[in-house]
Amino acid sequence: MKYQENIKAFKNLKKPKAIIFDWDNTLANTWPLITKSIDETMVYMGKEPWGEEKVKGSVHKSMRESFPEIFGDDWEKAGEFYRNKYRSIHLGIELIDGARESIDKIESAGIIQFVVSNKVGTTLRKEVKEVGVQDKFFSCIGASDAEFDKPAQNPVDLALMGSGIDLEKDEIWFVGDTLTDVECAFNCGITPVIYGDEGFVSSTIPEKIYQEGRNGSGPVACFFDYGSFSNQAFR
């Protein structure tokens, strides 16, 4: 099995005191919404639409970091169109299968939960409220809430403020699906955990990274369904 060592690393993790989740396509299934919004933005800006495969392999940075690379000086115009399009459809989102049950079990176990996303903070919090899990998280921090976005440590510091959780002393998992999430965990000195979509690790994460970690830290822990995730969190 391709990810055997990563699954083994997941099974060997210590029980966490806190778990930080990414939102898009880690807890919430938003690929269809993101793809539709990106493609319509591309057409609006006179570019070819990407399609879901390219979107999945490209989208992981915040808008204020990624859009200037794509649209140059017109990035703010593109960003406004994208935000308006996404906001017109985003409240139809659903959680990934098993995610809600895991969130409930984690809460019952006394493990503190957070969300740190590269989605604009106001939009993120609307979605969290829309699916009815806003009371499960100590805080939900999105893009532009802190001075810098993921993979910088700033949004994590903001999320943990007042929680009593210590990055240096406590066992903390950072659960996400893209390279930005893994890099953010490494930058914070905490444990990265990859959620694999449909049995595969995101193509944004180089094989060398998920196989070897950073500076020889070893295979990055991976899981591919929330049943196994919640069982491991309480081991």
Sequence and secondary structure as in RCSB ss.txt:
>XXXX:A:sequence
MKYQENIKAFKNLKKPKAIIFDWDNTLANTWPLITKSIDETMVYMGKEPWGEEKVKGSVHKSMRESFPEIFGDDW
EKAGEFYRNKYRSIHLGIELIDGARESIDKIESAGIIQFVVSNKVGTTLRKEVKEVGVQDKFFSCIGASDAEFDK
PAQNPVDLALMGSGIDLEKDEIWFVGDTLTDVECAFNCGITPVIYGDEGFVSSTIPEKIYQEGRNGSGPVACFFD
YGSFSNQAFR
>XXXX:A:secstr
 TTHHHHHHHHT    SEEEE  BTTTEE HHHHHHHHHHHHHHTT     HHHHHHH  S HHHHHHHHHGGGH
HHHHHHHHHHHHHHGGG EE TTHHHHHHHHHHTT EEEEEEEEEHHHHHHHHHHTT GGG SEEEEETSSSS T
TSSHHHHHHHTTS   TTTS EEEEESSHHHHHHHHHHTSEEEEE BTTB  TTS HHHHHH STT    EEESS
HHHHHHHHT 
